[in-house]
Amino acid sequence: MGPTVEPGQRYLVGGLHLGDAAAPVNLVYPASFDAADMTRFDDLLILPVDHNGTNYRRFVTEYGGKVFTYSDALSGSVVLSVHDGTLRGSGRILEAEPLRRLIEGDLYAPYALDVIEVNLERLVGREWVLVQNGAEARFSLINAKRMNAADVAFFHDKAALLSAFIGGIPDPERSLIMFFCSGRQPGEPSGTFVGRYVLLLELTE
């Protein structure tokens, strides 16, 4: 077993407190592979995991403007779950949708897996920024993998073990795991969002 974050320090990374439901967070990430343009979503309500599951139920039923956070059980690093997709009716683009489109293209005709793998690799080394209460934390993407439908099923009741899926976390106290959905690939079960993306971010400062 590798290094872990002490229980009292979990949710704390880069001057942020990602377990503080009273302190919204801004999320900034690359808008393209080659340019410096960034996608930004502000004032996202943090829904930290709770014992009775209330915040998780809110996250999966109240789409838009919210992120769900919990601690990876193996490393202690924070997991930041973010919605992607576009809301029917309003057309609202959810917080990870521009990133999903960048990686895999059209939801109903996504790129082939080899293209997706290349695109994930192209994002390695790029900067992500989170801002909360005036504190700005800058991260670099150091690892990224797609979960196929079988992986998703395996980790369905093991969501707190995501670090195992990406092969461990070298520096948990300086790391953040971003988790969001992926569209269906040929041969996967029917459904819209049957895959997932697991992105490992590490502080640069």
N, C-alpha and C positions, 0 to 999 in steps of 0.2 A: 504493500500500500504506500502511495506517495504522500507528499506533504498535504496538510489540510488547514483550513481556516479555523481558528478557534471559535467556538460557539458564540461568544460575546461579540465577535467581530464580523459575523456573517451579515450580509446585506450591505456592508460598508466597503466601498471600493472607490478609490480616486477622489475622496472627499464627498462622495454621494452616499445617501442612505436609501437604498432601493427597497427597504421595507417600511418606509414612512408614507402612509396613505394620505397624509395631510400635505405632502410636498410633491406636486406634479413634476414630471421630467420632460425635457425636450430631447428628441432623438434625431440625429443627423448622420447620414451615410451616403456613400457614393451614388451619384445619379447616372454615371456612365463608366465605361472601362478606361477611357483614355483622357477625358477632360477632368478639370478640377471641380466641375459642378457637383453640388451636393443636394440631396433631398432632405427636407426638414419637416418634422411634425412637432408642434409645440403643445405644452400643457396637457400631457398624457397623464391621466389618473393612474396611480399605482394601486393595484389590488394584491397585497401580499397574501400568501397562503394562510388560511386559518383552520382551526381544528374542526369546525363544523362544515367546511366546504362552501360557505356563503360567497366568498369572493371568487372562487372558481366558477360557481354557477353564474355569478354576474358576468364574469369574463366571457363565458361561452354563450350567453344569451343577450348581452347588451353590447352590440358591436360598435366600435368606433370610439376613439379617444381614451382607450384604457390599455394597460399592460398588466400581465399577471407575473408575479415574482415568487420564487421559492429558492431554497438552498439545495444545491446538488449534495446528495448524501455522502458521496465518496470523497469529494474534494472540499466541500463547503463553499465553493464559488456560487455566485448568484446566477440563477437562470432567469432570463428575461423573455417571457413568451409574448409574442406580438401577432396580431391578426393581419392576414392579407386577404385579398379579394376586393370586390366592389359591391356595395349594397344595392340591391334591386330597389327600384322606385326612386330613391334619392340620387343614385349614381355616385355616392360618396366612396372615395378610394381609401381603403384602410391602410394602416401605418406601414406594413411591410410589403404592400402590393407593388410599388415601384421597384423594389429590390427583387421580388419574385419574378417580375416581368424581365428585368435585366438578366437574371440568371437563366430562366427557362422559356421566356417568350409567352406566346398566347396560352391562356389557361386550358383551352380545349384542343389545342394542337401544339403541345410543348416541344421544345427541341429534343433531339435524341440524347441519351444519357452521356455519350462521349462528348457532345457539345457542352452539356451542363457541367461536366467535370472540368473541361477547359475553362469555362466561365468562372467557376468557383476558384480555380487556381489563379485566374487573372485578378481576382479581388484580394488575394492574399497580399498583405503588406499595405493595403489601403486603409485610410483613416475612418474611424467612426467617432462621433462625439456625443456625449450625454451631458446635459446641463440641468442642474437642480439647485434652487435657492442661491443662484449666483455662482455656484461651484461648477467648473467645467472640467470634465474628465475626457482625455483623449486616448483612444484605443487604436491598436492596429490588429487587423485580422490575421491570425497566425495559423488557423486550421478551419476547414469547412468541408462538410460531408452531407450528402443526401441520404435520408432514411427511405428505403423502399417500403412498400406496403407491409411486407413480412416483418421488417424491422419495427415499424410502427406498432404492429400487433404485439410483438415481443415486449416492447417497452411500454405498452399501454398502462400496465400497473406497476411500471418500474421507471416512471418519469423522473424520479429523483436520482437516477443512475446514468444520466446522459454523458457524464465524463467518460464512462466506460466505452460508450459508442465511439467517441472520438479519440480513444487511445490514451486517456489520462490528461492531466493538466499540469504542466511544469511548475507554474507559479500561481497557485490558487488565490492568494491574497491580492493579486494584481489582475485577476481574470474575471471575465463575464461571458456567459453562454447565451447567445441569442437563438431563439427557437421559433420557427414559423412554418407554415404549411407549403406543400408542393403539389402541383397538379398530377393527375393520373398519367402514368406511362403505359404503353402497350403491354398487355399481359398482366397488369395489375388489376385487382378487383374493381368493380364498377364503383363510381363515386367521383366527386369533384376534387377534393383535397385528400388524397389517400397517402401521400408522402409527406415528409417533413425535411426541413433544413436545420442543421446544427452548426452554428458558427461560433468559434472560439476567439474571443477578443482579449487582448492583453494591453495593459496601460503602457503608454509610450513615455510618460513622464513620472 
